[in-house]
Amino acid sequence: MNAPEKHWTLLKSSDVHGDWLAAHWMPFTGNRDFKANPRLFGAAKGAYYQTLDGRQVFDGLSGLWCVGLGHGRQELVDAISRQAAQLDYSPAFQFGHPASFELANRIVSRMPAGSDLNRVFFTGSGSEAADTSLKMARAYWRAKGQGSKTRLIGRVKGYHGVNFGGISVGGLPANRKLFGQGIEADHLPHTQPANGSFHRGMPPPQMTLAEELLNLINLHDASNIAAVIVEPFAGSAGVIIPPQGYLQRLREICTQHHILLIFDEVISGFGRSGAWTGAEAFGVTPDLLNFAKQVTNGVQPLGGVVAKQDIYDTFMAAGGPDYMLEFAHGYTYSAHPVACAAGIAALELMEKEDGLQRVRELAPHLERAVHGLQGVKHVADVRNFGLAAGITVLSMPGEPARRPYEVAMRMFAKGFYVRYGGDTIQLAPPFISTPAEIDRLVAALAETFEEQP
Ligand SMILES: Cc1ncc(COP(=O)(O)O)c(C=O)c1O
């Protein structure tokens, strides 16, 4: 492959050619389309990306829901470089370093008060957090002498990353259909209201949805079920908000039938919900809580699972002699020192800038703005919670994903990055956005919908 003549950090769009682009098989990307029409960012600051040609693009999804505090934060750059200079890597197994213990303590202190969620297992990503939590759930019951409790219950339209556990409990058909047999799972129905509902925040109670868990328990028997995993609000399927009372009812049923409840808070955690956790925002405490993304403000890959103390203690009690492993699981990059340093600095920055308060102040503004899309051409429904919103787009016959793609591409040409997924457009502006920036984003979206045939 011919390399461009310049150093890669200095490239302009005109230097980039298909031959050079070919080597990278890009994730969740239409590779043929991208390589014909590359969209490359060269820099980012605050709430804006800069393309290789210097065009400013508003970051309407905080990267992938992970850069709430904005780009290019000097505090994070400094923390990463200090840590990399002092201890760039330390073996994740059998040895430790201070940054992981410090970060674990800081994460625990942000769990809902009195929740007992106080043991943190680190991973490198949200997908790894999902599979870690599912393995923890199965191994927990086995340690308690109830090894038949293996089935995992997810939810239609759920997203728990892309590893085999995650796609088995996940409920997005496109992410499952290529990959054959998953692991033993079943699914609750999704909670997305019918098109045209335009609920602001949480939809009214619809108890039959949570009661469906009782039907699954009837079918499989609680003695065979390890855990239920849900996102407090679903992000990737298009921002789907639970009806009032839904999560409470899932909690009650899980407790009553001795089934663990896992919240996948990879999107809802660390600020996006207007609280440190979706658990706190919705007032429901899970047994295991998964996080990633915003924990480092996206500057380093890091995820993890926060477990209730009883779960940790059960593993310790069943662990055999002290030198033995209690949980044969972990990753080379579990608690990577540079990622942990980034996490500590990102949590500090959230506190210093009162990120939660910013989200709480901006959320009603985003709600008003996005619900102004009701009546706009092609807009079938709008949903919102915290600083996240999803718009269902009326489908072209036989091509549900086409119009959102066209809209997102047109938005990019106008200087706005938004996510398209399935038949939806998704928004999650940075916490540091101004109300005027949110207005401009939504106005551009309205204009773009109206332009579509
Ligand atoms: C709820 C949820 N879980 C898991 C993941 C997967 O995270 P990652 O892409 O870091 O593996 C995501 C990513 O969007 C997510 O939204």
The ligand as an SDF file (V2000), in Angstrom:
LIG
                    3D

 16 16  0  0  0  0  0  0  0  0999 V2000
  -25.1910   -0.5290   27.4000 C   0  0  0  0  0  0  0  0  0  0  0  0
  -23.9180   -0.8850   26.7080 C   0  0  0  0  0  0  0  0  0  0  0  0
  -23.2580   -1.9760   27.0800 N   0  0  0  0  0  0  0  0  0  0  0  0
  -22.1100   -2.3360   26.5000 C   0  0  0  0  0  0  0  0  0  0  0  0
  -21.5730   -1.5860   25.4950 C   0  0  0  0  0  0  0  0  0  0  0  0
  -20.3170   -2.0240   24.8390 C   0  0  0  0  0  0  0  0  0  0  0  0
  -19.2530   -1.2230   25.1820 O   0  0  0  0  0  0  0  0  0  0  0  0
  -17.8850   -1.2980   24.3500 P   0  0  0  0  0  0  0  0  0  0  0  0
  -18.1970   -0.7700   22.9880 O   0  0  0  0  0  0  0  0  0  0  0  0
  -16.9540   -0.4330   25.1610 O   0  0  0  0  0  0  0  0  0  0  0  0
  -17.4470   -2.7160   24.3370 O   0  0  0  0  0  0  0  0  0  0  0  0
  -22.2170   -0.4250   25.0780 C   0  0  0  0  0  0  0  0  0  0  0  0
  -21.6540    0.4110   23.9930 C   0  0  0  0  0  0  0  0  0  0  0  0
  -22.2930    1.2800   23.4520 O   0  0  0  0  0  0  0  0  0  0  0  0
  -23.4290   -0.0680   25.6920 C   0  0  0  0  0  0  0  0  0  0  0  0
  -24.1080    1.0080   25.3050 O   0  0  0  0  0  0  0  0  0  0  0  0
  1  2  1  0
  2  3  1  0
  2 15  2  0
  3  4  2  0
  4  5  1  0
  5  6  1  0
  5 12  2  0
  6  7  1  0
  7  8  1  0
  8  9  2  0
  8 10  1  0
  8 11  1  0
 12 13  1  0
 12 15  1  0
 13 14  2  0
 15 16  1  0
M  END
$$$$
